[in-house]
Amino acid sequence: PLSVVFVGMITFNNLCLKYVGVAFYTVGRSLTTVFNVVLTYVVLKQTTSINAIACCLVIITGFVLGVDQEGAAGTLSVIGVVFGVSASLFVCLNSILTKKTLPCVDNNVWRLTYYNNVNAVFLFIPLILIFGESSVLINFSHLTSPKFWS
């Protein structure tokens, strides 16, 4: 599950950036903290302070205002917002699942990172094929450049 969430996190972050500007990207990703508070309670059964919950309400208000202002400016991308919210959810899930998975690798962050990245390579291959990105990859001029990979 962790590697699937990791791939989802990278995918949704990139898709969000594809459909919205960098300035709105930060607004779209602001819900990560809210998801962290909610899912830490749901998944890890850890409670949080009333002050943290109040901060989450401020974050949600800021998110709603940001979406409203993008809409008023005529630059709102609904799909970009959906991808941004999804990215926030997956970033949160990644951190929570990392915390839950670390004991399986003797709390070795490097080993977990290695396993996660190896799994991600294999999980990205079908996505590359499904979304037609293989031609972009094949035509990338620096694909065989040692300088690019170092």
C-alpha positions as CSV (number, residue, x, y, z in Angstrom):
1,P,0.0,0.0,0.0
2,L,2.8,2.5,0.8
3,S,4.3,2.3,-2.7
4,V,0.9,2.7,-4.3
5,V,0.3,5.8,-2.2
6,F,3.8,7.1,-3.0
7,V,3.1,6.7,-6.7
8,G,-0.3,8.4,-6.3
9,M,1.3,11.2,-4.4
10,I,3.8,11.9,-7.2
11,T,1.2,11.5,-9.9
12,F,-1.4,13.8,-8.3
13,N,1.2,16.5,-7.5
14,N,2.4,16.6,-11.1
15,L,-1.2,16.5,-12.5
16,C,-2.1,19.4,-10.2
17,L,0.9,21.4,-11.5
18,K,-0.2,20.6,-15.0
19,Y,-3.6,22.2,-14.6
20,V,-2.9,25.1,-12.2
21,G,-0.2,27.7,-11.7
22,V,2.4,27.4,-9.0
23,A,0.7,30.1,-6.8
24,F,-2.6,28.2,-6.8
25,Y,-0.8,24.9,-6.4
26,T,0.2,25.9,-2.8
27,V,-3.5,26.7,-2.1
28,G,-4.6,23.4,-3.6
29,R,-2.0,21.6,-1.4
30,S,-2.9,23.5,1.8
31,L,-5.3,20.8,2.9
32,T,-2.4,18.4,3.7
33,T,-2.4,19.6,7.3
34,V,-6.2,19.1,7.6
35,F,-5.9,15.6,6.2
36,N,-3.0,14.9,8.6
37,V,-5.1,15.8,11.6
38,V,-8.1,13.8,10.4
39,L,-6.3,10.7,9.3
40,T,-3.9,10.6,12.2
41,Y,-7.1,10.3,14.4
42,V,-8.8,7.8,12.0
43,V,-5.8,5.6,11.2
44,L,-3.4,6.0,14.1
45,K,-6.0,6.6,16.8
46,Q,-4.1,9.7,18.0
47,T,-6.0,12.8,19.2
48,T,-5.1,16.4,18.6
49,S,-5.5,19.6,20.4
50,I,-8.4,22.0,20.0
51,N,-5.9,24.6,18.8
52,A,-4.8,22.3,15.9
53,I,-8.5,21.8,15.0
54,A,-9.0,25.6,15.0
55,C,-6.0,26.0,12.7
56,C,-7.5,23.4,10.4
57,L,-10.7,25.5,10.2
58,V,-8.5,28.6,9.2
59,I,-6.8,26.5,6.5
60,I,-10.1,25.3,5.1
61,T,-11.4,28.9,5.1
62,G,-8.2,29.9,3.2
63,F,-8.6,27.1,0.7
64,V,-12.3,28.0,0.1
65,L,-11.3,31.7,-0.4
66,G,-8.5,30.7,-2.7
67,V,-10.8,28.6,-4.9
68,D,-13.4,31.4,-4.9
69,Q,-10.8,34.0,-6.0
70,E,-9.5,31.7,-8.8
71,G,-13.1,31.3,-9.9
72,A,-13.7,35.1,-9.8
73,A,-10.5,35.7,-11.8
74,G,-11.8,33.1,-14.4
75,T,-8.7,30.9,-14.0
76,L,-10.2,28.1,-11.9
77,S,-9.4,24.6,-13.1
78,V,-11.8,22.3,-11.3
79,I,-9.7,19.3,-12.3
80,G,-6.6,21.0,-11.0
81,V,-8.4,21.6,-7.7
82,V,-9.4,17.9,-7.6
83,F,-5.8,16.8,-8.3
84,G,-4.5,19.3,-5.7
85,V,-6.9,17.9,-3.0
86,S,-6.0,14.4,-4.1
87,A,-2.3,15.3,-3.8
88,S,-2.8,16.6,-0.3
89,L,-4.6,13.4,0.7
90,F,-1.9,11.2,-0.8
91,V,0.9,13.2,0.9
92,C,-0.8,12.7,4.2
93,L,-1.4,9.0,3.6
94,N,2.2,8.6,2.6
95,S,3.5,10.0,5.9
96,I,1.0,8.0,8.0
97,L,1.7,4.7,6.1
98,T,5.5,5.4,6.4
99,K,5.1,5.7,10.1
100,K,3.1,2.4,10.2
101,T,5.5,0.6,7.9
102,L,8.9,1.6,9.4
103,P,8.8,-1.2,12.1
104,C,8.6,-3.7,9.2
105,V,12.1,-2.7,8.1
106,D,13.6,-2.3,11.6
107,N,12.9,1.4,11.6
108,N,15.5,1.8,8.8
109,V,14.3,4.9,6.8
110,W,16.9,4.2,4.1
111,R,15.8,0.6,3.6
112,L,12.1,1.7,3.4
113,T,13.0,4.4,0.9
114,Y,14.9,2.0,-1.2
115,Y,12.1,-0.6,-1.3
116,N,9.5,2.1,-1.9
117,N,11.4,3.5,-4.9
118,V,12.1,0.1,-6.4
119,N,8.4,-0.7,-6.1
120,A,7.5,2.7,-7.6
121,V,9.6,2.0,-10.7
122,F,7.4,-1.0,-11.5
123,L,4.2,0.7,-10.5
124,F,4.9,3.6,-12.9
125,I,5.5,1.4,-15.9
126,P,1.8,0.7,-16.5
127,L,0.9,4.3,-15.9
128,I,3.5,5.4,-18.5
129,L,1.9,3.1,-21.0
130,I,-1.7,3.8,-20.1
131,F,-1.3,7.6,-20.4
132,G,0.8,7.4,-23.6
133,E,3.9,8.9,-22.1
134,S,6.2,6.2,-23.5
135,S,6.8,8.3,-26.7
136,V,7.8,11.3,-24.5
137,L,10.2,9.1,-22.6
138,I,11.7,7.5,-25.7
139,N,12.2,10.9,-27.4
140,F,13.8,12.5,-24.3
141,S,17.2,13.7,-25.6
142,H,19.0,13.2,-22.2
143,L,17.7,9.7,-21.5
144,T,21.1,8.2,-22.1
145,S,23.1,11.1,-20.7
146,P,25.3,10.2,-17.7
147,K,25.4,13.9,-16.8
148,F,21.5,13.9,-16.6
149,W,21.5,10.9,-14.3
150,S,24.3,12.0,-12.0
